[in-house]
Amino acid sequence: MKKKLLAMLLAVVMVCGVSGCGKDKTDATDGQQVTAELDGEMKKEADTLQKALEGYAADLTAEDAAAAGMYTIHNGAVVGGQENWDAFAAGKTDEIIICQFSKNDGAMLDSVKRLAGGGYLVVTDVTRDGYEYTEKEDYTRNIYECMTILDDFSLEEGGTAYTVCVLSNEKDMNADTFRTYWNEMTMDAHQVYPLFIL
């Protein structure tokens, strides 16, 4: 599933982008390592996030997602929920749902919760994206220590610039490191997840 998601994100980068500006910003926190097997309270938190995602329509549109307050990205541009993302990124709110669309124009949802003890719990829902997965792959759950926003990011020197939000367990994550992982196709191995690309 992650390889297909990576391929979709790469396609988004290649054909759609909004140039960003500014310096790299990192919100680093002490948390747990990525795990698909959550226990106790963390599993309950993930169950709650997943149940909320399951409640959205199977044919969720960009308009519906934006109306629901999701940070909605369609055809490489933000079409709704910018104020909600700004509040989450600034630490004013602890939860957000990010909705992006695949090449099949199907919705892909990430429910992100900032944890009180540090880090981020992410439940990803790909049941609407137009691709087929095993039941286990429909929803994934992970914990990351850090959220890094890379402004003016390009895959190669002098290339098109993008804004990329990256979840990882590396407090010193920067554009050069992320670029290396991306080009080497080793993001899974390094527990790095590109949350969105603009």
N, C-alpha and C positions, 0 to 999 in steps of 0.2 A: 504494500500500500504506500509506504513512504517513498519508494522509488517512483511510483506513478505520480504522487503528489509533487515530488521534486521535478519530474518532467513537466508537469503542468505549470509549476512556478517558473521554471526556466522558459517555457513558452511565453508566459506573461512578460517576463523580463525582456525577451527578444522582440516582442511586438508592441508592448504597451508600457509607457513609463511617464512619470511626472518628475521633472528635475527637482532635487532638493538642494538646500544650501545650509551652511553652518558647520559646526564642529561635531565630532562624534560625541554622543552623550551616553553614559552608562549608569544604570540604576542597579548596583550590585548589592546583594543581600546574602546573608548566611542561611542556607536551607539544606534540603536533602538532595540526594542524587536522583537522577531520572529513574523512574521505576514504573513498570506496567502493573505491578502487584502492590496495591495500596492496602494498608491495614487500618483497622479501627476507625477513628474519627476521620482520617483522610479518605477512607473508602466511602464513608457516609457523605462527606462533602462532594466527592466525585459522583456518587449516585444521584445526589440532588441536582448537580449541574447537568448530568446526562438526562435526567427526567425532564428538566426544563427544555432541553434541546429537542427531545422526542415530541414535545407538544406543538412544535411548529409544523405548518403544512408541508406535505410532501412536495408540492409544487411551489415552494417559496420563491417569490420574485424579489428583485432588488428593491422595488417600491415597498413591498410588504416588510422586508427586512429593515429598511430605513425607517418606516413608520413605527416599527417595534423598538426603535432606538439602537439597533445594532450599528456598529461601525461597518458600513457597507461599501465594498470595493467592487466595481463592475467595469469591465473593459479598461482596466488600468487606472481608474480614477475613483476618488471618494465621492459617493452619491448620497451619503447620509450618515448621521451619527458622529460627525466631527467633534461636536462639543462634548459628547460622551467619551470619546477617545482622549481628548485633551484633559478632561477631568481625571481619567484613569492614569494617564501618563504622568500627571502632576501629583499623583498620590492622594487626590481628593476623594476618589471612590475606589473600591476594592474589587469590583467585578465588571466585566464587559464581555459582550459577545461580538466576535468579528465574523462578518459574512463576506466571503469571496466567491467568485463564480468560475467554474471550470470552462474549458474550451467548448464543452457540451452545453454551456449556459446553465449548469446545475449548481445549486448552492452548496458551499463547503463552510461549515461552522466551527469556530473555535471559541469555547467558553473559557475565559481566563479569570482566575481568582488569585489576588495577592494574599499570601498567607500571613497570619499574624506573627508567626515565628520567623518569617523571611522566606523568600522564594515565591514561586508561582505554580499553581495547580492548573493544568490545561486538560480539558476534555474536548477531543476533536470528533466531529460528526461528519462523515462523508456519505451518508445514506441517500443524499439528494443530488450528488454531483454527476450522475449519468454514467458512472463506471461501476463495474461489478467487483465486489470483494467478498471474502469469507465473512461470516457473521462476526467473527472475532475482530476483523479489521474495520467494521462499520463504525465502531467507537473505540478510540484509544485514550488512555489516561497517562499523563506524565507530570513529573515535578521538575522544575528547573530553578536554579539558584538566581539567575540574572536575566534582566531584560536590557538589551542594548539597541539603541536606535542609531543607525549609521546613515547620516545625511551625506549627500553628494557621493554616493557609492557607485563605483563602476567595476565591471568584471575584468576590465583590462585598462591599462593606462591610456587616457585620452578617450575612453569609451563613453557611451551614454550614461548619464548620472541618474541614480535612483535613490529613494529613501527606503531603507530596509529595517524592519524590526526583527531582531534576532533573540530567541530564548536559548540559553545555554547554561552550562555549569562553570564557565570561565569568566572570572571577574575582570580579567584583562583583555577580554574579547575586543578586537578592533577590526577595521576594514581589511587590513592585510591578512590577518588570521582567517577571517571569514572567507575572503577571496580564495585563499589557499584551500580551505576545506571544500568550498564550492567547486573549484576547478579540479580538485582531486577526487570529487564525488565521495568524500569521507565524512559527510555531516552526521550520518547515523552513528558512525564509529566514535565521533567526538561528542555525541549527544547535543547536537546543535539543530535548532528548529527555526526556519525562517517563517515568522508568524504572518508577515505580509510584506509585499514589495510594491512600491509605487513609483 
